[in-house]
Amino acid sequence: MEHNVNRNSRTRARRLERGFTLIEIMVVVIIIGLLAAIVAPNVIGRIDDAQIEKVRADIRNIESALQLYRLDNFAYPSSEQGIEALITKPNDPNVRNWNPGGYLKGTVPKDPWGNEYLYLNPGNNGEIDIYTLGADGRPGGEGINADRGNWNITE
């Protein structure tokens, strides 16, 4: 009886020690490679779309806060005061009705690439311009490197 127990445990141990064959491993590697080749371009494209959508949402949010600022103070902040005027009251005697809670919660948002949004008053494309220079941080460009502002975020 003890002989049968030893043989059963040895047989079980051999089954547990059996590994994968080289062909099985190669098939798994090829399948993973094919999945990566198909999925990766789709995921990367979606990341770019998400970053562009974040720019649109941020610019709309900043623009709404600037409109509230204008309603309270009868003018937009100057270019020098910038978007920061939505967080911290400018040292300007003309700003009399600044909202003590600020117009943007927290800090001034950064674009998805870590750069500050730019602001001009008067703007080159409208009364005010709120924009980002895109992923490359330089004027012009295409795709994710394109400049995006409150004048063209519907594209």
Secondary structure, 3 states (H helix, E strand, C coil): CHHHHHHHHHHHHHHHHCCCCHHHHHHHHHHHHHHHHHHHHHHHHHHHHHHHHHHHHHHHHHHHHHHHHHHHHCCCCCCCCCHHHHCCCCCCCCCCCCCCCCCCCCCCCECCCCCECEEECCCCCCCCEEEECCCCCCCCCCHHHCCEECCCCCC
